[in-house]
Amino acid sequence: MQYRTLGKAGMNVSLASFGTGGPSQFGQHKGLEQQQQTALIRRCLDLGVNLFDTHEGYGSSERILGEALRGVPRDSYHLVTKWAYHRNGGVGQDAAALAASVERSLERLGTEYIDVMMLHGILAAEYDAVVERFMPTLERLQEQGKIGFKGFSTRYIADPAQEVLPVALRTHPALWDVIMVKYGILNQIAANEALPLALEHNIGVLNMASVRIKLPNPSLLEELIAEWKDKGYIARESLPTRDPLGWLVHNDVDSVVSAAYKFAADHPAIGSVITGTSTIAHLDANIAALERPRLPKADSARLKRLFGHIAEYA
Ligand SMILES: NC(=O)c1ccc[n+]([C@@H]2O[C@H](COP(=O)([O-])OP(=O)(O)OC[C@H]3O[C@@H](n4cnc5c(N)ncnc54)[C@H](OP(=O)(O)O)[C@@H]3O)[C@@H](O)[C@H]2O)c1
């Protein structure tokens, strides 16, 4: 496993990390049981994964993860969790709700501290109000040692351009230790401004949802590419109708999904790529993909030319 430093947080994090949300949500939708979820986590640890991402709202993920990590030395892994300030719509909740959520997360995860506590899904229009209302509480929790570092994630379904990133990183680069960003083959827009700003200010970047729904599903991917051709985002002749990204599979790139995880890691701002899977076979494949050499430069450059300008949810 390769390791990278997570910006000014200074954490030495595995390039591949494990996410307990996303479409797989730790296998909860498929009826996985604790024993299987524990096996996934133990496999992660065996392969050198040392960062686990969760959220108070990912079903029972926090509790399942806490159980899976029981008995594992606490200083051998990092925990990231989040709180959705917008659960009741807008910036509706008060700061006491954040503090209470952290207490519940600590209890469910069976830990005395959370390495990175994130405000989940900040929108640019709500950014100032969120900072004003919740930052003092995050700072107090940090002083109390209940959280190590402060961060936020973007709400890319509502905000596919992730406009909050440059707003936050230009306004308050000192406030944030770590951000969670969606950066992948079909979502490259963060590379324009946000990732360079993160590098400039030494803010750690965790890459979420870089594969997600379309890339592992050949027919959905074909539909998306056809739609983007219809909308004029990409030239009709630029990609074949069938298996439009099949050209990425050659030499040691064994699938489009492997190419996608490799692309997701291939930016100097990225500290770790979070993979969300419910199967050990996929976990092994994804970690192996991240261990192999980078995508060939020509393929990476072609992906940037094709999709670099598109800021749509995909
Ligand atoms: N803060 C936020 O707003 C936010 C938003 C999204 C995600 N996240 C975090 O980021 C993590 C990663 O995002 P994500 O879960 O969307 O993950 P992802 O890694 O981009 O994609 C996961 C999806 O790809 C499938 N997949 C994974 N490996 C595969 C393979 N080798 N072949 C075929 N299909 C494969 C998974 O299904 P299988 O189960 O079948 O493998 C799952 O449906 C989440 O778990 C969560 O912790 C945070």
The ligand as a MOL file (V3000), in Angstrom:
LIG
                    3D

  0  0  0     0  0            999 V3000
M  V30 BEGIN CTAB
M  V30 COUNTS 48 52 0 0 0
M  V30 BEGIN ATOM
M  V30 1 N -19.6390 13.3420 2.1430 0
M  V30 2 C -20.3350 12.9670 1.1400 0
M  V30 3 O -21.1510 13.6970 0.7100 0
M  V30 4 C -20.0800 11.6310 0.5200 0
M  V30 5 C -20.7750 11.3260 -0.6430 0
M  V30 6 C -20.5040 10.1200 -1.2770 0
M  V30 7 C -19.5730 9.2600 -0.7470 0
M  V30 8 N -18.9260 9.5690 0.3990 0 CHG=1
M  V30 9 C -17.9490 8.6320 1.0010 0
M  V30 10 O -17.0850 8.1690 -0.0220 0
M  V30 11 C -17.1660 6.7490 -0.0640 0
M  V30 12 C -16.8840 6.3050 -1.4780 0
M  V30 13 O -17.9440 6.6960 -2.3360 0
M  V30 14 P -18.9230 5.5930 -2.9490 0
M  V30 15 O -19.3340 4.6260 -1.9320 0
M  V30 16 O -19.9170 6.3040 -3.7590 0 CHG=-1
M  V30 17 O -17.8820 4.7690 -3.7230 0
M  V30 18 P -17.2270 4.5040 -5.0980 0
M  V30 19 O -16.0690 3.7750 -4.6080 0
M  V30 20 O -17.0640 5.6770 -5.9700 0
M  V30 21 O -18.3150 3.5630 -5.8320 0
M  V30 22 C -18.9490 2.5510 -5.1560 0
M  V30 23 C -19.8380 1.7990 -6.1110 0
M  V30 24 O -19.0280 1.1420 -7.0880 0
M  V30 25 C -19.1970 -0.2750 -6.9830 0
M  V30 26 N -17.8740 -0.8680 -7.1160 0
M  V30 27 C -16.7950 -0.7070 -6.3120 0
M  V30 28 N -15.7550 -1.4080 -6.7670 0
M  V30 29 C -16.1610 -2.0590 -7.8830 0
M  V30 30 C -15.5320 -2.9380 -8.7940 0
M  V30 31 N -14.2460 -3.2860 -8.6570 0
M  V30 32 N -16.2550 -3.3960 -9.8410 0
M  V30 33 C -17.5500 -3.0330 -9.9940 0
M  V30 34 N -18.2040 -2.2150 -9.1700 0
M  V30 35 C -17.5150 -1.7140 -8.1110 0
M  V30 36 C -19.7720 -0.5260 -5.6090 0
M  V30 37 O -20.5680 -1.7060 -5.6340 0
M  V30 38 P -20.1360 -3.0500 -4.8690 0
M  V30 39 O -20.6360 -2.9250 -3.4820 0
M  V30 40 O -20.8070 -4.1120 -5.6580 0
M  V30 41 O -18.6420 -3.1460 -4.9540 0
M  V30 42 C -20.6220 0.7200 -5.3950 0
M  V30 43 O -21.8760 0.5850 -6.0240 0
M  V30 44 C -18.5470 6.4310 0.4860 0
M  V30 45 O -18.6530 5.0750 0.8970 0
M  V30 46 C -18.6240 7.4050 1.6020 0
M  V30 47 O -17.8740 6.9080 2.7140 0
M  V30 48 C -19.1620 10.7570 1.0320 0
M  V30 END ATOM
M  V30 BEGIN BOND
M  V30 1 1 1 2
M  V30 2 2 2 3
M  V30 3 1 2 4
M  V30 4 1 4 5
M  V30 5 2 4 48
M  V30 6 2 5 6
M  V30 7 1 6 7
M  V30 8 2 7 8
M  V30 9 1 8 9
M  V30 10 1 8 48
M  V30 11 1 9 10
M  V30 12 1 9 46
M  V30 13 1 10 11
M  V30 14 1 11 12
M  V30 15 1 11 44
M  V30 16 1 12 13
M  V30 17 1 13 14
M  V30 18 2 14 15
M  V30 19 1 14 16
M  V30 20 1 14 17
M  V30 21 1 17 18
M  V30 22 2 18 19
M  V30 23 1 18 20
M  V30 24 1 18 21
M  V30 25 1 21 22
M  V30 26 1 22 23
M  V30 27 1 23 24
M  V30 28 1 23 42
M  V30 29 1 24 25
M  V30 30 1 25 26
M  V30 31 1 25 36
M  V30 32 1 26 27
M  V30 33 1 26 35
M  V30 34 2 27 28
M  V30 35 1 28 29
M  V30 36 1 29 30
M  V30 37 2 29 35
M  V30 38 1 30 31
M  V30 39 2 30 32
M  V30 40 1 32 33
M  V30 41 2 33 34
M  V30 42 1 34 35
M  V30 43 1 36 37
M  V30 44 1 36 42
M  V30 45 1 37 38
M  V30 46 2 38 39
M  V30 47 1 38 40
M  V30 48 1 38 41
M  V30 49 1 42 43
M  V30 50 1 44 45
M  V30 51 1 44 46
M  V30 52 1 46 47
M  V30 END BOND
M  V30 END CTAB
M  END
